[in-house]
Amino acid sequence: MSDVMKDRRTDYGPPHYEQFLPPVIKENYGKWKYHEFMKPGVMVHVSETGDKLFTVRAASGRLCSVSKIRMYCDLADKYCDGYLRFTSRHNVEFLLTKEENINPLIKDLAEIGHPVGGIGNAISSIVHTQGWIHCHSAATDASGIVKCVMDELIEYFENTKLPGKLRIALACCLNMCGAVHCSDIAILGIHRRPPRIDHENLRKVCEIPNVSASCPTAAIRPATVDDNPSVEVIEERCMFCANCFTVCPAMPLNDPLNDGVSIWLGGKVSNARHEPMFSKLAIPFLPNNPPRWPEVTTAVKDIVELWAKNARRYERMGEWIERIGWPKFFKMAGIEFQKEHIDDFKFAGLTYKRSTHLTF
């Protein structure tokens, strides 16, 4: 092999994860025997070699300043040799090898305003999207609602008195960057009106074929309006996804009066006890009422406490609803059945049951 080929770089992806593993994980890779919950927010993994790795999970905001990350790093340097990680639900986990450091770390976290919890039968941090902070198609805020909801539910993060684990997610529009389609409780921002078309300027800032092609339901077609080449929207086909606005700023969709929030329930990714499930619509519309979103926070808290009161041990939200039936759940929750609950999507029959999960 020539020297040129020998020194040729072929890996242009991110750095290999191995170089970031704590030594105890690297030395015991594939040898973990079991794990146990020690107390809320704290767990231990035990290796076949007898080594132990302690995890302390703390709530963290999805949006962090550099100063906040430095606080985390200082705690990691002080208590766990500089090792921490962030979970996919925006928790920060400190990885310790010394059990005596657990309580001092929890004390220091409390002093900077970060509760410990979210492991086991508890609510984990809410995964969410950008919201009004940095998204052009948002129908609601993300960080604001998440803060308000977790203020109401913090007791269920800091202890394990729920029947099972509870995963809440928020997406600020139905493009669902927040992975809300498989969460126990999904808070989904929705638009309820088609885009407003700026016919005079559309052809100046947009390419009409691209605008038409951007619509997943073929609701947009070319048209001439007041002698201007433009487009028209077939309203009954529009699903208010804002894809057209993404490619064409002359088709804004945001509407303070008609934008709001819907609540979806019963999704999960886990295949324990029951195959994975998609979330289903529970509450079609709640208004945007910042800064505290009282209708949304009340609805979510009431549903959580209804499930907590009636579910069996380890029974997830969707498993409980499926056991008692959606009609009974609607009655217990005081939710009125509306036309939006009827799944009239053309291909709905193909999506009801698409799992390879084996049940006997």
C-alpha positions in Angstrom: 0.0 0.0 0.0 1.4 3.4 -0.9 2.0 6.0 1.7 -0.7 8.2 0.3 -3.3 5.5 0.7 -2.0 4.5 4.1 -2.5 7.9 5.5 -5.8 8.5 3.7 -8.6 9.5 6.1 -11.8 7.5 5.5 -13.9 8.3 8.6 -15.5 11.8 8.3 -18.3 11.2 10.8 -18.4 12.3 14.5 -15.6 11.0 16.8 -16.0 7.5 18.0 -18.0 7.3 21.2 -15.4 5.0 22.9 -13.0 7.9 23.5 -15.6 9.6 25.6 -16.6 6.6 27.8 -15.8 6.8 31.5 -13.1 4.2 32.3 -15.5 2.1 34.4 -17.9 1.7 31.5 -15.0 1.0 29.0 -13.6 -1.7 31.3 -16.9 -3.3 31.9 -18.4 -3.0 28.4 -20.9 -5.8 27.8 -20.4 -7.2 31.4 -23.1 -5.4 33.2 -25.0 -7.9 35.4 -28.0 -5.9 36.7 -29.1 -2.5 37.8 -31.2 -1.2 40.7 -33.0 1.9 41.7 -31.5 3.2 44.9 -33.8 6.2 45.5 -35.6 8.7 43.3 -33.3 9.9 40.6 -30.4 7.5 41.6 -29.6 4.1 40.2 -26.6 1.7 40.2 -25.3 -0.6 37.6 -23.3 -3.6 38.9 -20.8 -5.5 36.7 -19.8 -9.1 36.6 -16.4 -7.9 37.8 -18.0 -6.3 40.9 -17.5 -2.7 39.7 -20.4 -0.3 40.3 -21.5 2.8 38.3 -23.9 5.2 40.1 -26.2 7.5 38.0 -27.7 10.6 39.4 -30.3 12.1 37.0 -31.2 15.8 37.3 -33.8 17.8 35.4 -32.3 20.1 32.8 -33.7 22.7 30.4 -33.5 21.8 26.7 -32.0 25.3 26.1 -28.9 25.9 28.2 -26.5 28.8 28.3 -22.8 28.3 28.4 -22.7 29.3 32.0 -25.2 26.6 32.9 -23.2 24.0 31.1 -20.1 25.1 33.0 -22.0 24.6 36.2 -22.7 21.0 35.2 -19.1 20.5 34.2 -17.8 21.9 37.6 -20.1 19.4 39.4 -18.9 16.6 37.2 -15.2 17.5 37.9 -15.9 17.7 41.6 -17.9 14.5 42.1 -17.4 12.1 39.1 -14.0 12.7 37.4 -15.5 14.9 34.8 -18.0 12.5 33.4 -21.7 13.3 32.6 -24.1 12.7 29.8 -27.4 14.2 28.5 -30.3 11.8 27.9 -32.6 12.1 24.8 -35.2 13.7 27.1 -32.9 16.6 28.2 -32.0 15.1 31.6 -28.4 15.5 32.7 -26.9 12.4 34.3 -23.8 12.4 36.4 -21.9 9.1 36.3 -20.1 8.3 39.7 -17.9 5.5 40.9 -18.0 6.7 44.6 -21.2 6.2 46.4 -20.3 8.7 49.1 -20.5 11.5 46.5 -24.1 10.9 45.7 -25.7 13.0 48.5 -23.3 15.9 48.3 -23.9 16.1 44.5 -27.7 16.1 45.0 -27.3 18.9 47.6 -25.2 21.0 45.2 -27.7 20.4 42.4 -30.6 21.6 44.6 -28.7 24.8 45.4 -28.5 25.7 41.7 -32.2 24.8 41.2 -32.0 21.3 39.6 -34.2 18.6 41.2 -33.1 15.0 41.0 -35.6 12.3 39.8 -37.2 11.0 36.7 -36.0 7.4 37.0 -38.4 4.4 37.3 -42.1 5.1 38.0 -41.8 8.8 37.5 -42.1 11.5 34.9 -38.9 12.2 33.0 -38.1 15.6 31.7 -40.4 16.7 28.8 -38.8 16.4 25.4 -39.8 19.3 23.2 -39.2 21.4 20.1 -38.2 25.0 19.5 -41.5 26.7 19.8 -41.7 30.4 19.5 -38.0 30.8 20.4 -36.7 29.6 17.0 -39.4 28.1 14.7 -41.2 29.8 11.9 -44.1 27.3 11.8 -44.8 27.0 15.5 -48.5 27.0 16.5 -47.6 27.2 20.2 -44.6 27.7 22.4 -42.5 24.8 23.6 -40.3 25.9 26.5 -43.0 28.0 28.1 -45.6 25.2 28.2 -43.0 22.7 29.4 -42.0 24.9 32.3 -45.6 25.4 33.3 -46.6 21.7 33.1 -43.5 20.6 35.0 -44.2 23.2 37.7 -47.5 21.4 38.2 -46.1 17.9 38.0 -42.7 18.2 39.8 -43.8 16.0 42.6 -44.1 13.1 40.2 -40.5 13.8 38.9 -39.0 13.8 42.4 -40.6 10.6 43.6 -41.8 7.2 42.3 -45.4 7.1 43.4 -46.8 6.8 39.9 -48.0 3.3 38.7 -45.4 3.2 35.9 -43.1 5.4 33.9 -44.6 8.5 32.2 -43.2 10.1 29.1 -44.5 13.5 28.1 -43.5 15.3 24.8 -44.3 18.5 23.1 -44.2 19.4 19.5 -45.2 23.0 18.5 -46.7 21.9 15.2 -47.8 18.6 13.6 -44.5 18.1 11.8 -43.6 16.6 15.2 -39.9 17.4 15.7 -40.7 16.6 19.3 -41.4 12.9 18.7 -44.8 13.2 20.3 -46.4 10.4 18.2 -45.2 7.7 20.7 -45.5 9.4 24.1 -47.8 8.6 27.0 -49.0 12.2 26.9 -48.3 14.4 23.8 -48.9 18.1 23.7 -49.2 19.1 20.1 -49.5 22.7 18.7 -52.0 22.9 15.9 -53.0 25.4 13.2 -56.7 25.4 12.3 -56.8 27.7 9.2 -55.1 27.4 5.8 -52.3 29.7 4.8 -53.0 33.3 3.9 -51.6 33.9 0.4 -49.8 37.1 -0.5 -50.8 36.9 -4.2 -49.0 40.2 -5.1 -45.6 39.1 -3.8 -45.7 35.3 -4.1 -44.2 35.1 -7.5 -41.4 37.5 -6.5 -40.2 35.4 -3.5 -41.3 31.9 -4.3 -41.0 29.3 -7.1 -44.6 28.2 -7.8 -43.7 24.6 -8.8 -41.8 24.2 -5.6 -44.7 25.6 -3.6 -47.2 23.1 -5.2 -44.7 20.2 -4.7 -44.3 21.1 -1.0 -47.8 20.1 -0.1 -48.1 16.5 1.1 -51.9 16.4 0.4 -51.8 18.1 -3.0 -53.9 20.9 -1.7 -51.9 23.6 -3.6 -52.2 24.3 -7.3 -51.1 27.1 -9.6 -53.6 29.9 -10.2 -53.8 33.4 -11.6 -55.2 36.0 -9.1 -55.7 39.6 -10.2 -53.5 39.0 -13.2 -50.6 37.7 -10.9 -49.2 34.2 -11.3 -49.9 32.7 -7.9 -51.4 29.6 -6.2 -54.7 28.6 -4.6 -55.3 26.3 -1.6 -58.0 23.6 -1.7 -59.1 24.1 2.0 -60.7 20.7 2.5 -57.3 19.0 1.6 -55.2 21.3 3.8 -53.9 19.7 7.0 -52.2 23.0 8.2 -48.7 21.5 8.3 -46.9 24.8 7.2 -44.7 22.9 4.7 -45.7 25.5 2.1 -44.7 28.3 4.4 -41.3 26.6 4.9 -40.5 27.0 1.2 -42.6 30.2 0.6 -42.7 33.1 3.0 -45.7 34.6 1.1 -47.9 31.9 2.6 -47.9 32.5 6.4 -50.0 30.1 8.5 -49.7 31.6 12.0 -52.9 32.8 13.4 -53.2 34.1 17.0 -56.9 33.4 17.2 -57.0 29.9 15.7 -53.7 28.4 16.7 -53.6 26.4 19.9 -52.8 23.0 21.5 -54.2 19.5 21.2 -53.6 16.6 23.7 -52.8 13.1 22.5 -52.5 10.0 24.7 -51.4 6.4 24.9 -48.2 6.2 22.9 -45.1 4.4 23.9 -41.9 3.0 22.3 -41.3 0.2 24.8 -42.4 -3.3 23.9 -42.6 -4.5 27.5 -45.9 -6.2 28.3 -47.5 -4.6 25.2 -46.3 -3.8 21.7 -45.3 -0.1 20.9 -48.3 2.2 20.4 -49.0 5.5 18.7 -50.6 8.4 20.6 -54.3 9.0 19.9 -56.2 12.3 20.0 -57.9 13.0 23.3 -58.5 16.8 23.4 -58.8 18.4 19.9 -58.1 22.0 20.9 -57.0 24.2 23.9 -56.3 27.9 23.5 -52.9 29.5 23.7 -53.0 31.5 26.9 -49.4 32.5 27.8 -47.6 32.9 30.0 -49.0 30.0 32.1 -51.3 28.1 29.7 -53.8 27.3 32.5 -56.1 25.2 30.2 -53.2 23.0 29.0 -51.5 22.5 32.4 -54.9 21.7 34.1 -55.8 19.2 31.4 -52.4 17.4 31.6 -52.4 17.3 35.4 -55.9 16.0 35.5 -55.1 13.2 33.0 -51.9 12.2 34.9 -53.8 12.0 38.2 -56.7 10.1 36.7 -54.2 7.5 35.3 -52.3 7.4 38.6 -55.5 6.7 40.6 -56.8 3.9 38.4 -54.0 2.2 36.6 -52.4 -1.1 37.7 -48.8 -1.4 38.8 -46.4 -0.7 35.9 -49.3 -0.1 33.5 -48.5 2.6 31.0 -51.1 5.3 30.0 -52.0 3.6 26.7 -52.2 0.2 28.3 -54.6 1.4 30.9 -56.8 3.2 28.4 -56.8 0.1 26.1 -57.8 -2.1 29.1 -60.8 0.0 30.1 -61.7 1.2 26.6 -61.6 4.7 25.1 -65.3 5.4 25.6 -65.0 4.8 29.4 -61.8 6.8 29.5 -63.5 9.8 27.8 -66.3 9.5 30.3 -63.9 9.3 33.3 -61.9 12.2 32.0 -64.9 14.4 31.2 -63.8 14.7 27.6 -66.6 15.3 25.0 -66.4 13.2 21.9 -66.1 15.5 18.8 -65.8 15.1 15.1 -62.0 15.5 15.2 -61.8 12.2 17.1 -63.0 10.3 14.0 -60.0 9.0 12.0 -61.2 9.7 8.4 -57.7 9.7 6.9 -57.9 7.9 3.5 -55.3 5.3 4.4 -56.2 4.9 8.1 -57.2 1.3 7.6 -53.6 0.5 6.6 -52.1 2.1 9.7 -54.3 0.6 12.5 -52.1 -2.5 12.9 -48.7 -2.6 11.4 -46.6 -4.2 14.1 -44.5 -7.3 13.9 -44.7 -7.7 17.7 -45.6 -11.3 18.6 -48.4 -11.9 21.1 -49.5 -15.3 22.3 
